[in-house]
Amino acid sequence: MTTENKKAFDFGYQEVTEKEKTEKVGTVFDSVANKYDLMNDLMSFGLHRFWKKFTMLHTGLDEGMSALDVAGGTGDLASNLCRQVGDKGLVVLTDINFNMLQKGRSKLMDRGKLNNIQLVQANAELLPFPDNMFDCVTIGFGLRNVTHKSKALASILKSIKPGGRLLVLEFSKPNALISPLYDFYSFNVLPKLGEWVVNDSGSYQYLAESIRMHPDQESLKDMMETAGYSNCEYFNLSGGIVALHIGHKI
């Protein structure tokens, strides 16, 4: 086993090897893929739709431009990006998980959105695209699951055109007023909801734990600046339960 594989990585509150983390995250999304969209609505009380709409206000995209949605799952952000770039533009949807990508393909096909969307199974840490290809890159609720977040941020930066931007929509650290209630909901209600709807409480226990292990607002901003992004900023949504981070490539 290599030194890299011996290194400890977090899978929720567990410490695992790099290989184990990749396998375990894959198992989580294999398990929840079929009811991923339903669970998003249930566990966020529909708020994820507002968070995504807010993200779309900050893409800077016009018709004919190009956009990449990394770890895009079932294609919610990609579908919105498609509307912004129009028929002459290009949207690429990537996800490392085949089952999630297939669910995204089916949903986009039902919506008639596949005419200018390409689907690529790809690892966020090593994106298979030319440098300076996209005007905007989004990653919604995906960075948290990446093993090497700094590698993913660097890989994404290479793919962005000068003058383009990255939008990271992710769970973050809520304010002190709502934290106790949010913690109770996360560790007591979410796993039960997962058990009832998808017969899988463990994946939603992992969700709650992975959110706590993810860098908070300022830490993620620092990571983006270290990776080479400029003019980084973030917006707290729903009291900081979710944050939208924006970084630019100059």
C-alpha positions in Angstrom: 0.0 0.0 0.0 1.3 3.5 -0.9 1.9 6.2 1.7 -1.0 8.1 0.1 -3.3 5.2 0.6 -2.2 4.9 4.3 -3.0 8.5 5.0 -6.2 9.1 6.9 -9.1 10.9 5.2 -12.5 11.7 6.8 -15.6 9.9 5.8 -18.0 11.7 8.1 -16.5 11.2 11.5 -14.6 8.0 10.5 -11.0 8.0 9.5 -10.4 5.9 6.4 -7.8 5.5 3.6 -8.1 7.3 0.3 -9.3 4.2 -1.4 -11.9 3.4 1.3 -13.2 7.0 1.1 -13.7 6.8 -2.6 -15.5 3.4 -2.3 -17.7 4.5 0.6 -18.8 7.8 -1.1 -19.6 5.8 -4.2 -21.7 3.4 -2.2 -23.6 6.3 -0.6 -24.6 7.7 -4.0 -25.3 4.3 -5.5 -27.8 3.8 -2.6 -29.6 7.1 -2.8 -29.5 7.8 -6.6 -33.1 6.6 -7.3 -34.7 8.9 -4.7 -32.0 11.6 -4.6 -34.3 14.4 -5.8 -37.2 13.4 -3.6 -34.9 13.4 -0.6 -33.5 16.8 -1.5 -37.1 18.2 -1.4 -38.0 16.4 1.9 -34.9 17.1 3.9 -34.5 20.8 2.9 -38.3 21.5 2.9 -37.8 22.5 -0.8 -35.2 25.2 0.1 -32.6 23.6 -2.2 -34.6 25.1 -5.1 -34.1 28.6 -3.7 -30.4 28.0 -3.0 -29.9 26.9 -6.6 -31.9 29.8 -8.1 -29.7 32.2 -6.0 -26.6 30.5 -7.5 -27.9 31.1 -11.0 -28.1 34.8 -10.4 -24.3 34.9 -10.1 -23.1 32.9 -13.1 -22.3 35.9 -15.3 -23.4 33.8 -18.3 -24.9 35.1 -21.5 -26.2 33.2 -24.6 -23.5 31.4 -26.5 -21.2 30.9 -23.5 -20.0 27.7 -22.0 -20.5 26.2 -18.5 -19.4 23.2 -16.6 -21.3 21.6 -13.7 -19.0 19.4 -11.6 -20.4 16.6 -9.4 -23.7 17.7 -10.9 -25.7 14.6 -9.9 -29.2 14.6 -11.4 -28.7 17.8 -13.3 -30.6 20.6 -11.5 -27.9 23.2 -12.0 -27.0 22.0 -15.5 -30.6 22.4 -16.5 -30.6 26.0 -15.3 -27.2 26.7 -17.0 -28.7 25.4 -20.2 -31.4 28.0 -20.2 -28.8 30.7 -19.6 -26.4 29.8 -22.4 -29.2 29.0 -24.9 -29.0 26.8 -28.0 -25.8 28.2 -29.2 -24.0 27.7 -25.9 -22.6 24.6 -24.3 -23.1 22.9 -20.9 -21.2 19.9 -19.7 -22.5 17.9 -16.7 -20.0 15.7 -14.9 -20.2 13.3 -12.0 -17.9 10.6 -10.8 -20.8 8.3 -10.0 -22.3 6.5 -13.0 -25.8 5.9 -11.4 -26.2 9.6 -10.5 -25.1 10.6 -14.0 -27.7 8.2 -15.5 -30.4 9.7 -13.3 -29.4 13.1 -14.5 -29.4 12.0 -18.1 -33.0 10.6 -17.8 -34.3 13.8 -16.1 -32.7 16.1 -18.7 -34.0 13.9 -21.5 -37.5 14.2 -20.0 -37.1 18.0 -20.0 -35.8 18.1 -23.5 -32.5 19.5 -22.3 -30.0 17.2 -24.0 -29.5 19.2 -27.2 -26.7 21.4 -25.8 -25.7 19.4 -22.7 -22.8 16.9 -22.7 -22.6 14.3 -19.9 -19.1 13.1 -18.9 -18.2 10.7 -16.1 -15.2 12.4 -14.5 -13.4 12.9 -11.2 -13.5 16.5 -10.0 -9.8 16.2 -9.0 -8.7 15.5 -12.6 -11.1 17.0 -15.1 -10.6 15.8 -18.7 -11.1 19.2 -20.4 -8.7 21.6 -22.2 -7.4 24.6 -20.2 -9.5 27.8 -20.4 -12.6 26.2 -21.8 -15.5 27.4 -19.6 -16.9 30.8 -18.7 -18.5 29.5 -15.5 -18.1 26.3 -13.4 -20.5 25.3 -10.7 -20.3 22.6 -8.1 -23.4 22.2 -6.0 -23.2 20.0 -2.8 -20.4 18.1 -4.3 -17.1 19.5 -3.0 -17.8 18.2 0.5 -17.5 14.6 -0.9 -14.3 15.1 -2.8 -11.2 13.5 -1.2 -8.7 16.1 -2.2 -10.6 19.4 -2.3 -7.5 21.4 -3.1 -6.8 19.2 -6.2 -10.4 19.7 -7.3 -10.2 23.5 -6.9 -7.0 23.5 -8.9 -8.4 21.2 -11.7 -11.5 23.4 -12.0 -9.4 26.6 -12.1 -7.4 25.3 -15.1 -10.6 24.7 -17.0 -12.0 28.2 -16.5 -11.4 30.9 -19.1 -9.6 34.1 -17.9 -12.4 36.4 -16.7 -14.6 33.4 -15.7 -15.7 32.2 -12.3 -16.4 29.3 -10.0 -19.5 29.0 -7.9 -19.4 26.6 -5.0 -22.8 25.9 -3.4 -22.3 23.8 -0.3 -23.5 23.2 3.2 -21.6 25.3 5.7 -21.7 26.5 9.3 -25.0 28.0 10.5 -25.2 30.9 12.9 -25.3 30.3 16.7 -29.0 31.0 16.9 -30.1 28.1 14.8 -27.2 25.7 15.4 -28.7 23.7 18.2 -32.0 23.1 16.3 -30.0 22.3 13.1 -27.8 19.8 14.9 -30.9 18.1 16.4 -32.5 17.9 13.0 -29.4 16.6 11.3 -28.6 13.8 13.7 -32.1 12.7 14.8 -34.4 13.5 11.9 -32.3 13.1 8.7 -31.2 9.5 9.4 -34.8 8.5 10.2 -36.0 10.2 7.0 -33.4 8.3 5.0 -34.5 5.0 6.7 -38.2 5.7 5.8 -37.7 6.9 2.2 -34.7 5.0 0.9 -34.3 2.3 3.5 -30.8 3.8 4.2 -30.2 5.7 7.4 -26.4 5.4 7.2 -26.1 7.6 4.1 -27.9 10.4 5.8 -25.9 10.0 9.0 -22.9 10.4 6.7 -24.4 13.5 5.2 -24.8 15.1 8.7 -21.3 14.2 9.7 -19.7 15.2 6.4 -21.2 18.7 6.7 -19.5 19.2 10.1 -16.2 18.0 8.7 -16.4 20.4 5.7 -14.5 23.7 5.9 -16.5 26.6 7.2 -17.1 29.8 5.2 -13.9 31.5 5.9 -11.8 28.3 5.6 -13.2 27.5 2.2 -12.7 31.1 1.0 -9.0 30.7 2.1 -8.7 27.4 0.2 -10.0 29.0 -2.9 -7.6 31.9 -2.6 -4.7 29.5 -2.0 -5.7 27.6 -5.1 -5.4 30.8 -7.2 -8.9 32.3 -7.3 -9.3 36.0 -7.1 -11.9 38.4 -5.6 -13.3 35.5 -3.5 -16.5 36.1 -1.6 -19.4 34.2 -0.1 -23.1 34.6 0.7 -24.7 32.9 3.6 -28.1 31.4 2.8 -30.7 30.2 5.4 -28.6 31.5 8.3 -25.4 29.9 7.0 -26.8 26.4 6.7 -25.7 26.8 3.1 -23.2 29.2 1.6 -22.4 30.2 -2.0 -18.7 30.9 -2.6 -17.6 32.7 -5.7 -14.1 32.9 -7.0 -12.8 34.5 -10.3 -9.9 33.6 -12.6 -8.0 36.6 -13.8 
